[in-house]
Amino acid sequence: MEPVQQFLPIIIISIILMFICHSLAKEKGKNVTLWTILGLIPGINIYSLLYLVGASSTILERKIDKILAQMKTVQQYNSIEKNKEENINKEENIKEIEGEEI
């Protein structure tokens, strides 16, 4: 019974860290199964927790990449529209000049 009492605090702390690693991995878009298992292993769970706390969120990175791609598309569309307007203005100026000369 005594060995179980010695390891009981380690087991309880490991279970708590496992749930924390699970929720952080899920929140940040990491492999949930892997990080849950690593969160359960004593000793490794502390390093796993530290990594997950400092890791960037892949979910947010994907959203930012999508927004940047949309912004690039809008900028390209705007530059095309601007070029069309400039060409129309040039054509009108040419017609005015030709009309004056005739």
C-alpha distances in whole Angstrom, upper triangle without the diagonal:
4,6,5,7,9,10,11,14,15,15,17,19,20,20,23,25,25,27,29,30,31,33,35,35,37,39,40,41,39,37,34,32,32,31,28,27,27,26,22,22,21,23,26,26,27,30,30,31,33,35,35,36,39,40,43,44,45,46,48,50,51,52,54,56,57,59,60,61,63,65,66,68,69,70,72,74,75,76,78,80,81,83,84,85,87,89,90,91,93,95,96,97,99,101,102,103,105,106,108,109,111
4,5,5,6,9,10,13,14,14,16,18,19,20,22,24,25,27,28,29,31,33,34,35,37,39,40,41,38,37,34,32,32,31,28,27,27,25,22,21,19,22,25,24,25,28,29,29,32,34,34,35,38,39,42,43,45,46,48,49,51,52,54,55,57,58,59,61,63,64,65,67,69,70,72,73,74,76,78,79,80,82,84,85,86,88,90,91,92,94,95,97,98,100,101,103,104,106,107,109,111
4,5,5,6,9,11,12,12,15,16,17,18,21,22,22,25,26,27,28,31,32,32,34,36,37,38,35,34,31,29,29,28,26,23,23,22,19,18,16,18,21,21,23,26,26,27,29,31,32,33,35,36,40,40,42,43,45,46,48,50,51,52,54,56,57,58,60,61,63,64,66,67,69,71,72,73,75,76,78,79,81,82,84,85,87,88,89,91,93,94,96,97,99,100,102,103,105,106,108
4,5,5,6,9,10,10,12,14,15,15,18,19,20,22,24,25,26,28,29,30,32,34,35,36,33,32,29,27,27,26,23,21,22,20,17,17,15,18,21,20,22,25,25,25,28,30,30,31,34,35,38,38,40,41,43,44,46,47,49,50,52,53,55,56,58,59,61,62,64,65,67,68,70,71,73,74,76,77,79,80,82,83,85,86,88,89,91,92,94,95,97,98,100,101,103,104,106
4,6,5,8,10,10,11,13,15,16,17,19,20,22,24,25,26,28,30,31,32,34,35,36,34,33,30,29,28,27,24,23,23,21,18,18,16,18,21,21,22,25,25,25,27,30,30,31,33,35,38,38,40,41,43,45,46,48,49,51,52,54,55,57,58,59,61,63,64,65,67,69,70,71,73,75,76,78,79,80,82,84,85,86,88,90,91,92,94,96,97,98,100,101,103,104,106
4,6,7,8,10,11,13,14,16,17,18,20,22,23,24,26,28,29,30,32,33,34,36,33,32,30,28,27,26,24,22,22,20,17,16,14,16,19,19,19,22,23,23,25,28,28,29,32,33,36,37,39,40,42,43,45,47,48,49,51,53,54,55,57,58,60,62,63,64,66,68,69,70,72,74,74,76,78,79,80,82,84,85,86,88,90,91,92,94,96,97,99,100,101,103,105
4,6,5,6,9,10,10,12,14,15,16,19,20,21,22,25,26,26,28,30,31,32,30,28,26,24,24,22,20,18,18,16,14,13,11,13,16,16,17,20,20,20,23,25,25,26,29,30,34,34,36,37,39,40,42,43,45,46,48,49,51,52,54,55,57,58,60,61,63,64,66,67,69,70,71,73,75,76,77,79,81,82,83,85,87,88,89,91,92,94,95,97,98,100,102
4,5,5,6,9,10,11,12,14,15,17,19,20,21,23,24,25,27,29,30,31,29,28,25,24,24,22,19,18,19,16,13,14,12,15,17,16,17,21,21,20,23,25,25,26,29,30,33,33,35,36,38,40,41,42,44,46,47,48,50,52,53,54,56,58,59,60,62,64,65,66,68,69,71,72,74,75,77,79,80,81,83,85,86,87,89,91,92,93,95,96,98,99,101
4,5,5,6,8,10,11,12,14,16,17,18,20,21,22,24,26,27,28,30,28,27,24,24,23,21,19,18,18,15,13,13,11,13,16,14,15,18,19,18,20,23,23,23,26,28,31,31,34,34,36,38,39,41,42,44,45,46,48,50,51,52,54,56,57,58,60,62,63,64,66,67,68,70,72,73,74,76,78,79,80,82,84,85,87,88,89,91,93,94,95,97,99
4,6,5,6,9,10,10,12,14,15,16,18,20,21,22,24,25,26,28,25,24,22,21,20,18,16,15,14,12,10,10,7,10,12,11,12,15,16,15,18,20,20,21,24,25,29,29,31,32,34,35,37,39,40,41,43,45,46,47,49,50,52,54,55,56,58,60,61,62,64,65,66,68,70,71,72,74,76,77,78,80,82,83,84,86,87,89,91,92,93,95,97
4,6,5,6,9,10,10,13,14,15,16,19,20,21,22,24,25,26,24,23,20,19,19,17,14,13,14,11,8,9,8,11,13,11,13,16,16,16,19,21,21,22,25,26,29,29,30,31,33,35,36,38,39,41,42,44,45,47,48,50,51,53,54,56,57,59,60,62,63,65,66,68,69,71,72,74,75,77,78,80,81,82,84,86,87,88,90,92,93,95,96
4,5,5,6,9,10,11,13,14,15,17,19,20,21,23,25,26,24,23,20,19,20,17,15,15,15,12,10,12,10,13,15,12,14,17,17,16,19,21,20,21,24,25,28,28,30,31,32,34,36,37,38,40,41,43,44,46,47,49,50,52,53,55,56,58,59,61,63,64,65,67,68,69,71,73,74,75,77,79,80,81,83,85,86,87,89,90,92,94,95
4,5,5,6,8,10,11,12,14,16,16,18,20,21,22,24,22,22,19,19,18,16,14,14,13,10,9,10,8,11,12,10,10,14,14,12,15,18,17,17,20,22,25,25,28,28,30,32,33,34,36,38,39,40,42,44,45,46,48,50,51,52,54,56,57,58,60,61,62,64,66,67,68,70,72,73,74,76,78,79,81,82,83,85,87,88,89,91,93
4,5,5,6,9,10,10,12,14,15,16,18,20,21,22,20,19,16,15,15,13,10,10,10,7,5,7,6,9,10,7,9,12,11,11,14,16,15,17,20,20,24,24,26,27,28,30,31,33,34,36,37,39,40,42,44,45,46,48,49,51,52,54,55,57,59,60,61,63,65,66,67,69,70,72,73,75,76,77,79,81,82,83,85,87,88,90,91
4,5,5,6,9,10,10,13,14,15,17,18,20,21,19,18,15,14,15,13,10,10,11,8,6,9,9,12,13,10,12,15,13,12,16,18,16,17,21,21,24,24,25,26,28,30,31,32,34,35,37,38,40,41,43,44,46,47,49,50,52,53,55,56,58,59,61,62,64,65,67,68,70,71,73,74,76,77,79,80,82,83,85,86,88,89,91
4,5,5,6,9,10,11,13,14,16,17,19,20,19,18,15,16,16,13,11,12,12,9,8,11,11,13,14,10,11,14,13,11,14,16,15,15,19,20,22,22,24,25,26,28,30,31,32,34,35,36,38,40,41,42,44,46,47,48,50,52,53,55,56,58,59,61,62,63,65,67,68,69,71,73,74,75,77,79,80,81,83,84,86,87,89
4,5,5,6,8,10,10,12,14,15,16,18,16,16,13,14,14,10,9,10,9,6,7,9,9,11,10,7,8,11,9,7,11,13,11,12,15,16,19,19,21,22,24,26,27,28,30,32,33,34,36,38,39,40,42,44,45,46,48,50,51,52,54,55,56,58,60,61,62,64,66,67,69,70,72,73,75,76,77,79,81,82,83,85,87
4,5,5,6,9,10,10,12,14,15,16,14,13,11,10,11,8,5,7,7,4,5,8,10,12,11,7,10,12,9,9,13,13,12,13,17,17,19,19,20,21,23,25,26,27,29,31,32,34,35,37,38,40,41,43,44,46,47,49,50,52,53,55,56,58,59,61,62,64,65,66,68,70,71,72,74,76,77,78,80,81,83,85,86
4,5,5,6,9,10,11,12,14,15,14,14,11,11,12,10,7,10,11,8,9,12,13,15,14,11,13,15,12,10,14,15,12,13,17,17,19,18,20,20,22,24,25,26,28,30,31,32,34,36,37,38,40,41,43,44,46,47,49,50,52,53,54,56,58,59,61,62,64,65,67,68,70,71,73,74,75,77,79,80,81,83,85
4,5,5,6,9,10,11,12,14,13,14,11,13,13,10,8,11,11,8,10,13,14,15,14,10,11,13,10,8,11,12,10,10,14,14,16,16,18,18,20,22,23,24,26,28,29,30,32,34,35,36,38,40,41,42,44,45,46,48,50,51,52,54,56,57,58,60,62,63,64,66,67,69,71,72,73,75,76,78,79,81,83
4,6,5,6,8,10,10,12,10,11,8,10,10,6,6,9,8,6,9,11,13,14,11,8,10,10,7,6,9,10,7,9,12,12,14,14,16,17,18,20,21,23,24,26,27,29,30,32,33,35,36,38,39,41,42,44,45,47,48,50,51,53,54,56,57,59,60,61,63,65,66,67,69,71,72,73,75,76,78,80,81
4,6,5,6,9,10,11,9,9,6,8,9,6,5,9,9,8,10,13,15,16,14,11,13,14,10,10,13,13,10,12,15,14,15,14,15,16,18,20,21,22,24,25,26,28,30,31,32,34,36,37,38,40,42,43,44,46,48,49,50,52,54,55,56,58,60,61,62,64,65,67,69,70,71,73,74,76,77,79,81
4,5,5,6,9,10,10,11,8,11,12,9,9,12,13,11,13,16,18,19,17,14,15,16,12,11,13,13,10,11,14,13,14,13,14,14,16,18,19,20,22,24,25,26,28,30,31,32,34,35,36,38,40,41,42,44,46,47,48,50,52,53,54,56,58,59,61,62,63,65,67,68,69,71,72,74,75,77,79
4,5,5,6,8,8,10,9,12,12,9,9,13,12,11,14,16,18,18,16,13,13,13,10,8,11,10,6,7,10,10,11,10,12,12,14,16,17,18,20,22,23,24,26,27,29,30,32,33,35,36,38,39,40,42,44,45,46,48,50,51,52,54,56,57,58,60,61,63,64,66,67,69,70,72,73,75,77
4,5,5,6,5,6,5,9,9,6,8,11,11,10,13,16,18,18,15,13,14,14,10,9,12,10,7,9,11,9,10,9,10,11,13,15,16,17,19,20,22,23,25,26,28,29,31,32,34,35,37,38,40,41,43,44,46,47,49,50,52,53,55,56,58,59,61,62,64,65,67,68,70,71,73,74,76
4,6,5,6,8,6,9,11,9,10,13,14,13,16,18,21,21,19,16,17,17,14,13,15,14,10,12,14,12,12,10,10,10,12,15,15,16,18,20,20,22,24,25,26,28,30,31,33,34,36,37,39,40,42,43,45,46,48,49,51,52,54,55,57,58,60,61,63,64,65,67,69,70,72,73,75
4,6,8,10,9,13,14,12,13,16,16,15,18,21,22,23,20,17,18,18,15,13,15,14,10,11,13,11,10,8,9,8,10,13,13,14,16,18,19,20,22,24,25,26,28,29,30,32,34,35,36,38,40,41,42,44,46,47,48,50,51,53,54,56,57,59,61,62,63,65,66,68,69,71,73
4,6,9,9,13,13,11,13,16,16,15,19,21,22,22,19,17,18,16,13,12,13,11,8,9,10,8,7,4,6,6,8,10,11,12,14,16,17,18,20,21,23,24,26,28,29,30,32,33,35,36,38,39,41,42,44,45,47,48,50,51,53,54,56,57,59,60,62,63,65,66,68,69,71
4,7,8,11,12,11,13,16,16,16,19,21,23,23,20,18,19,18,15,15,16,13,10,13,13,10,9,6,5,6,9,10,10,12,14,15,16,18,20,21,22,24,25,27,28,30,31,33,34,36,37,39,40,42,43,45,46,48,49,51,52,54,55,57,58,60,61,63,64,66,67,69,70
4,6,9,9,8,10,13,13,13,16,18,20,20,17,15,17,15,12,13,14,11,9,12,13,9,10,8,7,9,12,12,13,15,17,17,19,21,22,23,25,27,28,29,31,33,34,35,37,38,40,42,43,44,46,48,49,50,52,53,55,56,58,59,61,62,64,65,67,68,70,71,73
4,6,6,6,9,10,11,12,15,16,19,20,16,15,17,16,12,14,16,13,11,14,15,13,13,12,11,12,15,16,16,18,20,20,22,24,25,26,28,30,31,32,34,36,36,38,40,41,42,44,46,47,48,50,52,53,55,56,57,59,61,62,63,65,67,68,69,71,73,74,75
4,6,5,6,9,10,10,12,15,18,19,16,14,16,16,12,13,15,14,11,14,16,14,15,13,13,13,17,18,18,20,22,23,24,26,27,28,30,32,33,34,36,38,39,40,42,43,45,46,48,49,51,52,54,55,57,58,60,61,63,64,66,67,69,70,72,73,75,76,78
4,6,5,6,9,10,11,13,16,18,15,14,17,16,13,14,17,15,13,17,19,17,18,17,16,17,20,21,21,23,26,26,27,29,31,31,33,35,36,37,39,41,42,43,45,47,48,49,51,52,54,56,57,58,60,62,63,64,66,67,69,70,72,73,75,76,78,79,81
4,5,5,6,9,10,11,15,16,12,11,15,14,10,12,15,13,12,15,17,15,17,16,16,17,20,21,21,24,25,26,27,30,31,31,33,35,36,37,39,41,42,43,45,47,48,50,51,52,54,56,57,58,60,62,63,64,66,67,69,70,72,73,75,76,78,79,81
4,5,5,6,9,10,13,14,10,9,11,11,7,9,12,10,9,12,14,12,15,14,15,16,19,19,20,23,24,25,27,29,30,31,33,34,36,37,39,40,41,43,45,46,48,49,51,52,54,55,56,58,60,61,62,64,66,67,68,70,72,73,74,76,78,79,81
4,5,5,7,9,12,14,11,9,12,13,9,10,14,13,11,14,16,15,18,17,17,18,21,22,23,25,27,28,29,31,32,33,35,37,38,39,41,43,44,46,47,49,50,52,53,55,56,58,59,61,62,64,65,67,68,70,71,73,74,75,77,78,80,82,83
4,5,5,7,10,12,10,9,12,13,10,12,15,14,13,16,19,18,20,20,20,21,24,25,25,28,30,30,32,34,35,36,38,40,41,42,44,45,46,48,50,51,53,54,56,57,59,60,62,63,65,66,67,69,71,72,73,75,77,78,79,81,83,84,86
4,5,5,9,9,6,6,9,9,6,9,12,11,11,14,16,15,18,18,19,21,23,24,25,27,29,29,31,33,34,35,37,39,40,42,44,45,46,48,49,50,52,54,55,56,58,60,61,62,64,66,67,68,70,71,73,75,76,77,79,80,82,83,85
4,6,8,9,7,4,8,9,6,7,11,11,10,13,15,15,18,18,19,21,23,24,25,27,29,30,32,33,35,36,38,39,40,42,44,45,46,48,50,51,53,54,55,57,59,60,61,63,65,66,67,69,71,72,73,75,76,78,79,81,82,84,86
4,6,9,8,6,10,11,10,11,14,15,14,16,19,19,22,22,23,24,26,28,29,31,32,33,35,37,38,39,41,43,44,45,47,48,50,51,53,54,56,58,59,60,62,63,65,66,68,69,71,72,74,75,77,79,80,81,83,84,86,87,89
4,6,6,6,9,10,9,11,14,15,15,17,19,20,23,23,24,26,28,29,30,33,34,35,36,38,39,41,43,44,45,47,49,50,51,53,55,56,57,59,60,62,63,65,66,68,70,71,72,74,75,77,78,80,81,82,84,86,87,89,90
4,6,6,8,10,10,11,14,15,16,18,20,21,24,25,26,28,30,31,32,34,36,37,39,40,41,43,45,46,47,49,51,52,53,55,56,57,59,61,62,63,65,67,68,70,71,73,74,76,77,78,80,82,83,84,86,88,89,90,92
4,5,6,7,9,11,12,13,15,16,18,19,23,24,26,28,29,30,32,34,35,36,38,40,40,42,44,45,46,48,50,51,52,54,55,56,58,60,61,62,64,66,67,68,70,71,72,75,76,77,78,81,82,83,84,86,88,89,91
4,5,5,6,9,10,11,12,14,16,16,20,21,22,25,26,27,29,31,32,32,35,36,37,38,41,42,43,45,47,47,49,51,52,53,55,57,58,59,61,63,63,65,67,68,69,71,73,74,75,77,79,80,81,83,84,86,88
4,5,5,6,9,10,10,12,14,15,18,19,21,23,25,25,27,29,30,31,33,35,36,37,39,40,42,44,45,46,48,50,51,52,54,56,56,58,60,61,62,64,66,67,68,70,72,73,74,76,78,79,80,82,83,85,87
4,5,5,6,9,10,11,13,14,18,19,21,24,25,25,28,29,30,31,34,35,35,37,39,40,41,44,45,46,48,50,51,52,54,55,56,58,60,61,62,64,66,66,68,70,71,72,74,76,77,78,80,82,83,84,86
4,5,5,6,9,10,11,12,16,18,19,22,23,23,26,28,28,29,32,33,33,35,37,38,39,41,43,43,45,47,48,49,51,53,54,55,57,59,59,61,63,64,65,67,69,70,71,73,75,75,77,79,80,82,84
4,5,5,6,9,10,10,14,15,17,19,20,21,23,25,26,27,29,31,31,33,35,36,37,39,41,42,43,45,46,47,49,51,52,53,55,57,58,59,61,62,64,66,67,68,70,72,73,74,76,77,79,80,82
4,5,5,6,9,10,13,14,17,18,19,20,23,24,25,26,29,30,31,33,35,35,37,39,40,41,43,45,46,47,49,51,51,53,55,56,57,59,61,62,63,65,67,68,69,71,72,73,75,77,78,80,82
4,6,5,6,9,12,14,17,19,19,20,23,24,24,26,28,29,30,32,34,35,36,38,40,40,42,44,45,46,48,50,50,52,54,55,56,58,60,61,62,64,65,66,68,70,71,72,74,76,77,78,80
4,5,5,6,10,12,14,16,17,17,20,22,22,23,26,27,27,29,31,32,33,35,37,37,39,41,42,43,45,47,48,49,51,53,53,55,57,58,59,61,63,64,65,67,69,69,71,73,74,76,78
4,5,5,8,9,12,14,15,15,18,19,20,21,24,25,26,28,29,30,32,34,35,36,38,40,41,42,44,45,46,48,50,51,52,54,56,57,58,60,62,62,64,66,67,68,70,72,73,75,77
4,6,8,10,13,15,15,16,19,20,20,22,24,25,26,28,30,30,32,34,35,36,38,40,40,42,44,45,46,48,50,51,52,54,56,56,58,60,61,62,64,66,67,68,70,72,73,74,76
4,7,9,12,15,14,14,18,19,19,20,23,24,24,26,28,29,30,32,34,34,36,38,39,40,42,44,44,46,48,49,50,52,54,54,56,58,59,60,62,64,65,66,68,69,70,72,74
4,7,9,12,12,12,14,16,16,17,20,21,21,24,26,26,27,30,31,32,33,36,36,37,40,41,42,43,46,47,48,50,52,52,54,56,57,58,60,62,63,64,66,67,69,70,72
4,6,9,8,8,11,13,12,14,17,17,18,20,22,22,24,26,27,28,30,32,33,34,36,38,38,40,42,43,44,46,48,49,50,52,54,54,56,58,59,60,62,64,65,67,68
4,5,5,6,9,10,11,12,14,16,17,19,20,21,23,25,26,27,29,31,32,33,35,36,37,39,41,42,43,45,47,48,49,51,53,54,55,57,58,60,61,63,64,66,68
4,5,5,6,9,10,10,12,14,15,16,18,20,21,23,24,26,27,29,30,31,33,35,36,37,39,41,42,43,45,46,48,50,51,52,54,56,57,58,60,61,63,64,66
4,5,5,6,9,10,11,13,14,16,17,19,20,22,23,25,26,27,29,31,32,33,35,37,38,39,41,43,44,45,47,49,50,51,53,55,56,57,59,60,62,64,65
4,5,5,6,9,10,11,12,14,15,16,18,20,21,22,24,26,27,29,30,32,33,35,36,37,39,41,42,43,45,47,48,49,51,53,54,55,57,58,60,61,63
4,5,5,6,9,10,10,12,14,15,16,18,20,21,23,24,26,27,29,30,31,33,35,36,37,39,41,42,43,45,47,48,49,51,52,54,55,57,58,60,62
4,5,5,6,9,10,11,12,14,15,17,19,20,21,23,24,26,27,29,30,32,33,35,36,38,39,41,42,44,45,47,48,50,51,53,54,56,57,59,60
4,5,5,6,9,10,11,12,14,15,17,18,20,21,23,24,26,27,29,30,32,33,35,36,38,39,41,42,44,45,47,48,50,51,53,54,56,57,59
4,5,5,6,9,10,10,12,14,15,16,18,20,21,22,24,26,27,29,30,31,33,35,36,37,39,41,42,43,45,47,48,49,51,52,54,55,57
4,5,5,6,9,10,11,12,14,15,17,18,20,21,23,24,26,27,29,30,32,33,35,36,37,39,41,42,43,45,47,48,49,51,53,54,56
4,5,5,6,9,10,11,12,14,16,17,18,20,21,23,24,26,27,29,30,32,33,35,36,38,39,41,42,44,45,47,48,50,51,53,54
4,5,5,6,9,10,11,12,14,15,16,18,20,21,22,24,26,27,28,30,32,33,35,36,37,39,41,42,43,45,47,48,49,51,53
4,5,5,6,9,10,10,12,14,15,16,18,20,21,22,24,26,27,29,30,31,33,35,36,37,39,41,42,43,45,46,48,49,51
4,5,5,6,9,10,11,12,14,15,17,19,20,21,23,25,26,27,29,30,32,33,35,36,38,39,41,42,44,45,47,48,50
4,5,5,6,9,10,11,12,14,15,17,18,20,21,23,24,26,27,29,30,32,33,35,36,38,39,41,42,43,45,47,48
4,5,5,6,9,10,10,12,14,15,16,18,20,21,22,24,26,27,28,30,32,33,35,36,37,39,40,42,43,45,47
4,5,5,6,9,10,11,12,14,15,17,18,20,21,23,24,26,27,29,30,31,33,35,36,37,39,41,42,44,45
4,5,5,6,9,10,11,12,14,15,17,19,20,21,23,24,26,27,29,30,32,33,35,36,38,39,41,42,44
4,5,5,6,9,10,10,12,14,15,16,18,20,21,23,24,26,27,29,30,32,33,35,36,37,39,41,42
4,5,5,6,9,10,10,12,14,15,16,18,20,21,22,24,26,27,28,30,31,33,34,36,37,39,41
4,5,5,6,9,10,11,12,14,15,17,19,20,21,23,24,26,27,29,30,32,33,35,36,38,39
4,5,5,6,9,10,11,12,14,15,17,19,20,21,23,24,26,27,29,30,32,33,35,36,38
4,5,5,6,9,10,11,12,14,15,16,18,20,21,23,24,26,27,29,30,31,33,35,36
4,5,5,6,9,10,10,12,14,15,16,18,20,21,22,24,26,27,28,30,32,33,35
4,5,5,6,9,10,11,12,14,15,17,18,20,21,23,24,26,27,28,30,32,33
4,5,5,6,9,10,11,12,14,15,17,18,20,21,23,24,26,27,29,31,32
4,5,5,6,9,10,11,12,14,15,17,18,20,21,23,24,26,27,29,30
4,5,5,6,9,10,10,12,14,15,16,18,20,21,22,24,26,27,29
4,5,5,6,9,10,11,12,14,15,17,18,20,21,22,24,26,27
4,5,5,6,9,10,11,12,14,15,17,18,20,21,23,25,26
4,5,5,6,9,10,10,12,14,15,16,18,20,21,23,24
4,5,5,6,9,10,10,12,14,15,16,18,20,21,23
4,5,5,6,9,10,11,12,14,15,16,18,20,21
4,5,5,6,9,10,11,12,14,15,17,19,20
4,5,5,6,9,10,11,12,14,15,17,18
4,5,5,6,9,10,10,12,14,15,17
4,5,5,6,9,10,10,12,14,15
4,5,5,6,9,10,11,12,14
4,5,5,6,8,10,11,12
4,5,5,6,9,10,11
4,6,5,6,9,10
4,5,5,6,9
4,5,5,6
4,6,5
4,6
4
